[in-house]
């Protein structure tokens, strides 16, 4: 019995299942790194803009595959809290879903 796939061990099937899982896991891990770099870079660039009184925060939940860029602060007498970008990685397919852009 295989501890990974919980099936009776058959060499060919076992290797296929493990390699599919690993390729899927590595794809998600790769996308996580790319999205973290992208969101953090945008937050830094927007926060360092001239005459900018707003704060831009990277909200990263790598465990659940959620990545957001949030705009916070005061503009004149109005408080702003807005999600500028919201990206998710679908854990079943490994695809990136654009929730808001």
Secondary structure, 3 states (H helix, E strand, C coil): CCCCCCCCCCHHHHHHHHHHHHHHHHHHHHHHHHHHHHHHHHHHHHHCCCCCCCEEEEEEECCCCEEEEEEEEEECCEEEEEEEEEEEECCCCCCEEEEEC
